[in-house]
Amino acid sequence: MPYKLLIIIPCYNEEASIAALLQQLLQLSLPGQFHKTIAVVNDCSKDRTAGIVSGYPVVLLNLPVNLGIGGAMQTGYRYAQENGFDLAVQMDGDGQHPPAELHKLLVDWLQTQANVIIGSRFIVKQGYQSSFMRRGGIGYLHWLNKLLTGIHVYDSTSGFRLFDKKAIAIAARNYPDEYPEPESIVIFSKQGLTIAETAVVMQERQGGQSSIRHFSQLYYMVKVTIAIFFSFIRKNSKHG
């Protein structure tokens, strides 16, 4: 059975890395049952990101204002839903997620049929492991999500993840704005979706700068804790 796969790449000022990433993805061979389409969501970049992307045979979704990672990803998931994709994979535009690792998410999905597959750098501890401070924060978020949902996700901030149709439909309708990766685990859990984690190898960003700086780590953790808590206590909508 063929599966329509949309690879969603949210981008904000990624001119230094996006061309290499798209070249690798376009050359990537996937198992025959997966038919890939690449969609770049340009989150109102101020650099040459949009111009570079327009030179490749991919879908370019230009946002008129900067929505942040959550809004950019929701745009991609809405596109996936409206165009009948069976699966959607999120990959960062900074090159942290090597295209060669994509098959691991697909294989895990074929084996488990989980609604959400999260690529984790901490299961086998190979490749880029992030800074000590960030690993500490990610460990805290693992504990918090486990406390609220009972689900073990060791790399809850990972933006390398696969959604099936059920998860796409939920994300297209309701996706967190500022801290979508850890917060969405609570949302999906409340909706009864199955969440799995598979080992992947990541690398350092290939250009640009992270939106989370060292001085704002504590601020980030406080805000994401509050966001996760409110997602936990918020009632589900009638439509999920």
C-alpha positions as CSV (number, residue, x, y, z in Angstrom):
1,M,0.0,0.0,0.0
2,P,1.5,3.4,-1.0
3,Y,1.7,6.1,1.7
4,K,1.7,9.8,0.9
5,L,4.4,11.3,3.1
6,L,4.9,15.1,3.6
7,I,8.2,16.3,5.0
8,I,7.5,19.6,6.8
9,I,10.5,21.9,7.4
10,P,9.8,25.1,9.4
11,C,12.3,27.8,8.6
12,Y,13.2,31.2,10.0
13,N,16.4,32.7,8.7
14,E,18.0,29.3,7.6
15,E,19.8,30.5,4.5
16,A,23.1,28.9,5.7
17,S,21.7,25.4,5.9
18,I,18.5,25.0,3.9
19,A,20.0,24.4,0.5
20,A,22.2,21.4,1.7
21,L,19.2,19.9,3.6
22,L,16.9,20.1,0.5
23,Q,19.5,18.6,-1.8
24,Q,20.0,15.7,0.6
25,L,16.2,15.2,1.0
26,L,15.6,15.3,-2.8
27,Q,18.3,12.7,-3.3
28,L,17.1,10.5,-0.5
29,S,15.7,7.1,-1.5
30,L,12.8,5.8,0.7
31,P,11.2,2.4,0.7
32,G,8.9,2.0,-2.3
33,Q,5.6,2.3,-0.4
34,F,6.5,5.9,0.7
35,H,5.9,8.7,-1.8
36,K,7.5,11.9,-0.4
37,T,6.7,15.5,-0.9
38,I,8.7,18.3,0.8
39,A,7.1,21.4,2.2
40,V,9.1,24.3,3.5
41,V,7.2,26.7,5.8
42,N,9.0,30.0,5.6
43,D,8.1,31.8,8.8
44,C,8.6,35.4,7.4
45,S,12.4,35.0,7.2
46,K,14.4,38.2,6.9
47,D,17.2,36.6,5.0
48,R,17.4,34.7,1.6
49,T,15.6,31.6,2.8
50,A,12.5,32.0,0.6
51,G,14.6,32.8,-2.5
52,I,16.8,29.7,-2.0
53,V,13.9,27.4,-1.4
54,S,12.1,28.7,-4.5
55,G,14.9,27.2,-6.6
56,Y,14.0,23.7,-5.6
57,P,11.1,21.4,-6.6
58,V,9.4,21.6,-3.3
59,V,6.3,23.2,-1.8
60,L,7.0,26.7,-0.4
61,L,4.5,28.0,2.1
62,N,5.3,31.7,2.8
63,L,3.8,33.1,6.0
64,P,3.0,36.9,5.8
65,V,3.9,37.4,9.5
66,N,6.2,35.5,11.9
67,L,4.1,32.9,13.8
68,G,6.9,31.0,15.6
69,I,7.6,27.3,15.4
70,G,4.1,26.3,16.6
71,G,2.3,28.4,14.0
72,A,4.7,27.3,11.2
73,M,4.2,23.7,12.0
74,Q,0.4,24.0,12.3
75,T,0.5,25.5,8.8
76,G,2.4,22.5,7.6
77,Y,0.0,20.1,9.2
78,R,-3.0,21.9,7.8
79,Y,-1.5,21.5,4.4
80,A,-1.0,17.8,5.0
81,Q,-4.6,17.3,6.1
82,E,-6.0,19.4,3.2
83,N,-4.0,17.4,0.7
84,G,-4.7,14.0,2.0
85,F,-1.3,12.9,3.3
86,D,-1.1,9.7,5.3
87,L,2.0,10.7,7.2
88,A,3.9,13.9,8.0
89,V,7.4,14.2,9.3
90,Q,8.8,17.3,10.9
91,M,12.5,18.2,10.3
92,D,14.3,21.2,11.5
93,G,15.6,23.6,8.8
94,D,19.0,24.0,10.5
95,G,20.4,20.6,9.5
96,Q,20.2,19.0,13.0
97,H,18.1,16.1,11.6
98,P,20.1,14.2,9.0
99,P,17.8,13.0,6.1
100,A,19.5,9.6,6.3
101,E,17.9,9.1,9.7
102,L,14.4,9.5,8.4
103,H,14.0,5.8,7.5
104,K,14.3,4.9,11.2
105,L,11.1,6.8,11.9
106,L,9.3,5.1,9.0
107,V,10.5,1.6,10.0
108,D,9.4,2.2,13.5
109,W,6.0,3.3,12.3
110,L,5.6,0.3,10.1
111,Q,6.4,-1.9,13.0
112,T,4.4,-0.2,15.8
113,Q,1.6,1.8,13.9
114,A,2.0,4.4,16.6
115,N,0.2,7.7,16.0
116,V,3.3,9.7,16.9
117,I,7.0,8.6,16.5
118,I,9.6,10.8,18.1
119,G,13.2,10.6,17.1
120,S,15.4,10.5,20.2
121,R,19.1,11.2,20.5
122,F,19.2,9.9,24.0
123,I,18.3,6.2,23.6
124,V,21.7,5.0,22.2
125,K,23.5,8.3,23.0
126,Q,25.2,8.6,19.6
127,G,25.8,11.8,17.7
128,Y,25.1,15.3,19.0
129,Q,23.8,15.2,22.6
130,S,23.2,18.9,23.2
131,S,24.8,20.9,26.1
132,F,24.8,19.8,29.7
133,M,22.3,22.5,30.7
134,R,19.9,21.5,28.0
135,R,20.2,17.8,28.8
136,G,19.3,18.7,32.3
137,G,16.2,20.6,31.2
138,I,15.2,17.8,28.8
139,G,15.5,15.3,31.7
140,Y,13.2,17.5,33.8
141,L,10.6,17.6,31.0
142,H,10.8,13.8,30.7
143,W,9.9,13.6,34.4
144,L,7.1,16.2,34.1
145,N,5.5,14.5,31.1
146,K,5.8,11.1,32.8
147,L,4.1,12.5,35.9
148,L,1.2,14.0,33.9
149,T,0.7,11.4,31.1
150,G,2.5,8.2,32.3
151,I,4.4,8.2,29.0
152,H,8.2,7.9,28.8
153,V,9.6,10.3,26.2
154,Y,13.3,10.9,26.9
155,D,13.8,13.5,24.2
156,S,10.6,15.5,24.5
157,T,12.0,18.6,22.9
158,S,13.0,16.7,19.7
159,G,11.6,18.3,16.6
160,F,12.3,15.2,14.5
161,R,8.9,13.4,14.6
162,L,6.4,11.5,12.5
163,F,2.6,11.9,12.7
164,D,-0.1,9.7,11.2
165,K,-3.4,10.9,10.0
166,K,-5.0,11.0,13.5
167,A,-2.1,13.1,14.8
168,I,-2.1,15.3,11.7
169,A,-5.8,16.1,12.2
170,I,-5.3,17.1,15.8
171,A,-2.2,19.2,15.1
172,A,-3.9,20.9,12.2
173,R,-6.7,22.0,14.5
174,N,-4.8,22.6,17.8
175,Y,-1.1,22.9,18.0
176,P,0.8,24.7,20.8
177,D,2.4,28.0,19.8
178,E,5.6,28.6,21.7
179,Y,6.6,25.2,23.1
180,P,5.0,22.7,20.7
181,E,7.3,19.7,21.1
182,P,7.0,19.0,24.9
183,E,3.5,20.5,25.2
184,S,2.0,18.4,22.3
185,I,2.9,15.2,24.2
186,V,0.3,16.1,26.8
187,I,-2.2,17.1,24.1
188,F,-1.8,13.8,22.2
189,S,-1.9,11.7,25.3
190,K,-5.2,13.3,26.4
191,Q,-6.6,12.4,23.0
192,G,-5.6,8.8,23.4
193,L,-2.9,8.7,20.8
194,T,-0.1,6.2,21.0
195,I,3.4,7.8,21.3
196,A,6.6,5.9,20.5
197,E,10.2,6.9,20.6
198,T,13.0,5.6,18.3
199,A,16.7,6.1,18.4
200,V,18.2,8.5,15.8
201,V,21.5,10.3,15.4
202,M,21.5,14.0,15.3
203,Q,24.1,16.6,14.6
204,E,24.8,20.2,15.6
205,R,22.9,22.9,13.7
206,Q,24.6,23.6,10.4
207,G,24.0,27.3,10.4
208,G,22.1,30.1,12.1
209,Q,21.3,30.5,15.8
210,S,19.0,28.7,18.2
211,S,16.1,30.7,19.5
212,I,16.9,29.5,23.0
213,R,20.0,31.1,24.4
214,H,21.9,30.1,27.6
215,F,20.7,33.0,29.6
216,S,17.1,32.2,28.9
217,Q,17.2,28.5,29.8
218,L,15.5,29.0,33.2
219,Y,12.9,31.4,31.7
220,Y,12.2,28.8,29.1
221,M,11.8,26.0,31.6
222,V,9.4,28.0,33.7
223,K,7.2,29.0,30.8
224,V,7.2,25.5,29.2
225,T,6.2,24.1,32.6
226,I,3.2,26.5,32.8
227,A,2.2,25.7,29.2
228,I,2.4,22.0,29.8
229,F,0.3,22.3,33.0
230,F,-2.4,24.3,31.3
231,S,-2.5,21.9,28.4
232,F,-3.0,19.1,31.0
233,I,-5.9,20.8,32.8
234,R,-7.6,22.2,29.7
235,K,-10.7,20.3,28.7
236,N,-10.6,18.6,25.3
237,S,-12.7,20.2,22.6
238,K,-15.7,18.4,21.2
239,H,-13.8,17.6,18.1
240,G,-10.7,16.5,19.9
